[in-house]
Amino acid sequence: MDALFLTDPGFWDDSQPFAPGSFPGEIPPLAGLDGHVLFATSGSSGPPQWLALSKQSLLVSAAVVNRHLRVSEDSCWGLALPLHHVGGFGVMARAFEAACRIQVFSWRWEAGAFLAWLVHHGVTHTTLVPTQVHDLVAAGLSAPPELLAIVVGGGQLNAHTGQAARALGWPVLASYGMTEAGSQIATQGIDQLGELYQPSPLPVLPIWQTRLSADGQLSIAGPALFSGCLRREADAWQFRPRNGDWHLTSDRADLTDNQLTPRGRVDALIKVLGELVDPAAIENELLVLADGGLAPGAVAVVAVPDERAGHRLVPVFEAAVDPAAVAAALERYHSQAPGFRRLQAPRVVGLLPRTELGKLRRAELAALLAGGAAR
């Protein structure tokens, strides 16, 4: 698909529903889908479904992000993410909303080629995932001066890598968003680039209202919220509109003075010896304790069922990781971890299973361990 047709006003005025991904067959002519864009979700917490976001809501999201990042008609957005994910599609919406230039990185990802592309086209704003930022840092590449902002989405960029990126001139800004919100909910601002990089807290964008349940589960409301879900049920498509103004997310968070700190998915918590544990939080701790010796995405913590303890926590590393870095990180971790958070002997796999945006496929990894694929 040629992404540039999304900068044509005719697309945004067209009432026909559109799916930037591979929709299975024809989009059904159901009431409520006119003027909407459909994005597939993984179905990790339920049956596969397509979220419907109105074109108007996507442009509302684009406008607030553009204002937040000081995008003007003289700017140039650069697309380096897949178009069928809301993060990539949102870049095109922002370029259209700002009436600025757009460039598409259409080659296989490689840090040096990406830098050359940025320089050649004078890109000022782009969006990357943590793995891509790590590659830029690992290659020791310095950012071009024209680049003003990199929104980092699709997962948390740890403090060590983020600060190393800023030291090389890469203007990385942590963000938190989701498909249901049409992209970003909370994002660091340009004025924070002069500070030491930290992945949180993040200022909530002004179009969003946020609130927490008693146990810290996040709800959001705002004009860029999705309209409903399209699902295949009993061999027929059903469109179910969103119920109410508020959407209860699957994430936990802290909120203080309109600053948001993500705390991971509600369904990611498991119990060990009666205590709640977040495996993703332990992964982030190991990255910090490794002091740059571990790349983001090179380690995962898997919860394995255990009759006595409820679960055992097994760290899994990619084969390319330096064993000395693994040993050092684990030693530092165990010197301070309480008993219920202690880890079992590490396991090694060739590559951790991930989505194209770098998100860990936890269920698939657990199945690999159960099947003895890790050594």
C-alpha positions in Angstrom: 0.0 0.0 0.0 1.2 3.5 -0.9 1.1 5.4 2.4 1.1 8.7 0.7 -2.6 8.4 -0.4 -3.4 9.0 3.3 -2.3 12.6 2.8 -5.1 13.1 0.2 -8.1 15.1 1.6 -10.3 12.7 -0.4 -9.3 9.8 1.9 -10.3 11.7 5.0 -13.6 12.9 3.4 -14.5 9.4 2.2 -17.2 7.7 4.4 -16.2 4.2 3.3 -14.6 2.2 6.2 -11.0 1.3 5.7 -8.6 -1.2 7.1 -4.8 -0.5 6.7 -4.1 -4.2 7.6 -5.1 -7.4 5.9 -8.8 -7.6 6.7 -10.2 -11.1 6.1 -12.4 -10.5 3.1 -14.6 -7.5 2.5 -15.4 -5.1 5.3 -19.0 -5.8 6.2 -21.6 -3.0 5.5 -22.7 -2.7 9.1 -24.3 0.4 10.7 -21.8 2.4 12.7 -18.7 1.7 10.5 -19.0 4.6 8.1 -16.1 7.0 8.2 -14.0 4.6 10.4 -10.6 3.0 10.2 -10.2 -0.6 11.5 -7.2 -1.8 13.4 -6.6 -5.4 14.3 -5.8 -6.3 17.9 -3.8 -9.4 18.9 -6.6 -11.0 20.8 -4.1 -11.8 23.6 -6.8 -11.1 26.2 -9.8 -12.5 24.3 -11.0 -13.3 20.8 -9.4 -11.5 17.8 -11.2 -8.2 17.0 -10.9 -5.0 15.0 -11.2 -1.7 16.7 -13.0 1.0 14.9 -11.7 4.6 15.2 -13.5 7.4 13.3 -11.3 9.4 11.0 -12.4 12.5 13.0 -11.0 10.9 16.2 -7.8 10.1 14.5 -7.4 13.7 13.4 -8.2 15.0 16.9 -5.4 12.8 18.2 -3.1 14.0 15.4 -3.8 17.6 16.2 -3.1 17.4 19.9 0.2 15.5 19.3 1.2 18.0 16.7 0.6 20.9 19.1 2.4 19.0 21.9 5.5 18.4 19.7 5.5 21.9 18.1 4.8 20.6 14.6 4.2 23.2 11.9 3.8 23.4 8.1 7.6 23.6 7.9 8.1 20.3 9.7 8.6 16.9 8.2 7.1 13.7 9.8 9.0 10.5 9.1 7.2 7.1 9.0 9.4 4.2 10.1 6.6 2.0 11.6 4.1 -0.3 10.0 1.1 1.5 8.6 -1.4 -1.1 9.9 -0.5 -0.3 13.5 -2.1 2.8 15.0 1.4 4.3 15.8 2.4 4.2 12.1 -1.0 5.3 10.9 -1.0 8.2 13.3 2.2 9.6 11.8 0.3 9.9 8.4 -2.7 11.5 10.2 -0.3 14.1 11.8 1.3 15.0 8.5 -2.1 15.5 7.0 -3.4 17.5 9.9 -0.3 19.8 10.0 -0.2 20.1 6.2 3.6 19.4 6.4 5.9 17.1 4.5 5.9 13.3 5.0 8.7 10.8 4.2 8.4 7.1 4.4 11.3 4.8 5.4 10.5 1.9 3.1 13.7 -0.2 3.5 14.4 -3.0 5.9 15.3 -1.5 9.3 19.0 -0.8 9.7 20.4 2.0 11.9 22.8 3.4 9.4 20.3 3.4 6.6 17.8 5.1 8.8 20.2 7.9 9.8 21.1 8.5 6.1 17.4 8.7 5.3 16.8 11.2 8.1 19.6 13.4 6.8 18.6 13.2 3.2 15.0 14.2 3.8 15.5 16.6 6.7 13.0 14.7 8.9 12.1 16.7 12.0 9.7 14.3 13.8 9.3 10.6 13.9 8.1 7.6 16.0 10.2 4.6 16.9 10.0 1.6 19.2 12.6 0.9 21.9 14.5 -1.7 19.9 15.1 0.8 17.1 16.4 3.3 19.6 18.7 0.7 21.1 20.1 -0.1 17.6 20.9 3.6 17.1 22.7 3.7 20.4 24.5 0.4 19.9 25.9 1.7 16.5 27.2 4.8 18.2 25.4 7.1 15.7 24.8 10.7 16.4 21.4 12.3 15.5 21.2 14.9 12.7 20.5 18.4 14.1 17.3 18.8 12.0 15.6 16.0 14.0 13.6 17.6 16.8 11.5 14.8 18.4 11.3 11.0 18.5 8.2 9.7 20.1 9.1 6.2 21.6 6.1 3.9 21.7 5.3 0.2 21.6 6.9 -0.4 25.0 9.0 1.3 27.6 12.4 2.6 26.7 14.6 2.1 29.8 16.4 5.0 31.5 19.9 3.8 30.5 19.2 3.5 26.8 17.2 6.6 26.8 19.9 8.7 28.4 22.5 7.2 26.1 20.4 8.1 23.1 20.0 11.7 24.3 23.8 11.9 24.9 24.1 11.1 21.2 21.6 13.8 20.3 18.6 11.6 19.7 15.6 13.6 21.0 13.8 10.6 22.5 10.5 11.3 24.3 8.7 8.5 26.2 5.0 8.0 25.5 2.1 5.9 26.6 -0.7 5.1 24.3 -2.9 2.3 22.9 -5.0 1.5 19.8 -8.2 2.3 21.7 -7.0 5.9 22.1 -6.0 6.4 18.4 -2.3 6.6 19.6 -0.9 8.7 22.4 -2.5 9.4 25.8 0.6 10.7 27.7 3.8 11.9 26.1 6.9 13.8 27.3 7.3 17.3 25.9 10.0 19.0 23.9 11.0 21.0 26.9 12.0 17.8 28.7 14.8 17.1 26.3 17.2 19.2 28.3 16.7 17.0 31.3 18.0 13.5 32.3 15.9 10.9 30.5 13.4 9.0 32.6 10.7 6.8 31.2 8.0 8.3 33.5 6.0 10.1 34.7 4.4 11.4 31.5 2.2 14.4 31.1 -1.4 13.5 30.0 -2.3 15.1 26.7 -5.1 17.7 27.1 -7.8 15.9 25.2 -7.8 13.0 27.7 -9.6 12.5 31.1 -8.1 9.8 33.3 -9.1 8.1 36.5 -8.0 5.0 38.5 -10.0 2.3 40.2 -9.3 1.4 43.8 -6.7 -1.2 42.6 -5.0 1.2 40.2 -6.7 0.2 36.9 -6.7 3.0 34.4 -9.8 4.4 32.7 -9.7 7.0 29.9 -12.3 9.3 28.2 -11.8 11.7 25.4 -12.7 12.7 21.8 -10.1 10.3 20.2 -11.5 7.2 21.8 -12.5 4.2 19.6 -16.1 3.9 18.6 -16.5 0.1 19.0 -15.3 -3.4 18.2 -15.9 -5.5 15.1 -15.8 -9.3 15.8 -16.6 -12.5 14.0 -19.2 -14.3 16.0 -21.0 -17.5 14.8 -19.8 -17.0 11.2 -21.2 -13.5 11.1 -19.6 -10.1 11.7 -21.0 -8.1 14.7 -20.2 -4.5 15.4 -20.5 -3.6 19.1 -20.4 0.1 19.9 -18.4 1.3 22.9 -20.5 1.4 26.0 -20.4 4.9 27.7 -17.9 7.7 27.6 -15.2 5.9 29.6 -13.0 3.0 28.6 -11.6 0.7 31.3 -8.1 -0.2 30.0 -6.2 -3.4 30.8 -3.4 -1.3 32.4 -2.4 -0.2 35.8 -1.0 3.2 36.4 -0.2 5.9 38.9 -1.7 9.4 38.5 -0.3 12.6 40.2 -1.1 16.1 39.1 -2.1 14.9 35.6 1.2 13.0 35.3 0.9 9.3 34.4 3.2 6.5 35.3 2.4 3.2 33.6 2.5 0.1 35.8 1.9 -2.7 33.3 -1.1 -4.8 32.4 -3.5 -6.0 35.0 -3.5 -9.5 33.6 0.3 -9.6 33.7 0.3 -9.9 37.5 0.9 -13.3 39.0 1.2 -14.7 42.5 4.3 -16.1 44.0 4.1 -17.3 47.6 0.9 -15.3 47.9 2.5 -12.0 46.7 1.6 -10.2 43.5 4.5 -10.0 41.1 4.9 -8.2 37.7 7.3 -10.1 35.5 7.7 -7.1 33.1 8.8 -5.0 36.1 11.6 -7.5 36.9 12.7 -7.4 33.3 13.1 -3.7 33.5 15.1 -4.0 36.8 17.5 -6.5 35.1 18.1 -4.0 32.3 18.9 -1.3 34.8 21.1 -3.5 36.9 23.0 -4.7 33.8 24.1 -1.0 33.3 24.0 -1.3 29.5 25.2 -4.9 29.3 21.7 -6.1 28.3 19.8 -4.8 25.2 16.1 -4.0 25.6 14.2 -7.0 24.5 17.0 -9.5 25.2 15.5 -10.8 28.5 12.1 -12.0 29.5 10.8 -13.3 32.8 8.4 -16.2 32.5 6.0 -17.3 35.2 5.9 -21.1 35.4 3.1 -22.7 37.4 4.3 -24.3 40.7 2.2 -26.4 43.0 3.8 -25.1 46.2 4.6 -21.4 45.4 1.9 -20.7 42.8 4.5 -19.7 40.3 8.2 -19.8 39.7 10.0 -17.0 37.9 12.3 -18.1 35.1 14.6 -15.5 33.4 15.1 -16.2 29.7 17.9 -14.6 27.7 18.7 -14.5 24.0 21.7 -16.5 22.9 23.6 -13.5 21.7 23.7 -11.9 25.2 27.1 -11.8 27.0 27.0 -14.5 29.8 29.1 -12.2 32.0 26.4 -9.5 31.7 23.7 -12.0 32.6 25.6 -13.2 35.7 26.3 -9.7 36.9 22.7 -8.6 36.5 21.4 -11.6 38.3 23.8 -11.3 41.1 22.9 -7.6 41.7 19.2 -8.5 41.4 19.3 -11.3 44.0 21.3 -9.2 46.4 18.2 -7.1 46.9 15.2 -9.1 45.9 12.9 -10.5 48.5 12.3 -14.3 48.5 9.1 -14.3 46.5 10.8 -12.3 43.7 13.8 -14.6 43.4 14.5 -16.1 40.0 15.2 -19.6 39.0 18.3 -20.6 36.9 18.4 -18.7 33.7 17.4 -20.3 30.4 18.6 -19.4 26.9 16.7 -19.2 23.5 17.9 -18.2 20.1 15.5 -15.2 19.9 12.6 -14.3 22.1 9.3 -14.4 20.2 8.1 -10.8 19.5 5.6 -8.9 17.4 6.9 -6.8 14.5 6.8 -3.8 16.9 9.0 -5.7 19.4 6.3 -6.6 22.0 7.0 -9.9 23.7 4.7 -12.8 22.9 4.6 -14.2 26.5 2.2 -17.1 25.8 4.4 -18.3 22.9 7.5 -18.0 25.1 5.9 -20.0 27.9 5.0 -22.7 25.4 8.6 -22.8 24.2 9.8 -23.4 27.8 7.2 -26.0 28.4 8.2 -27.8 25.2 11.9 -27.8 26.2 13.0 -25.5 23.4 15.1 -23.4 25.8 18.3 -24.7 27.1 
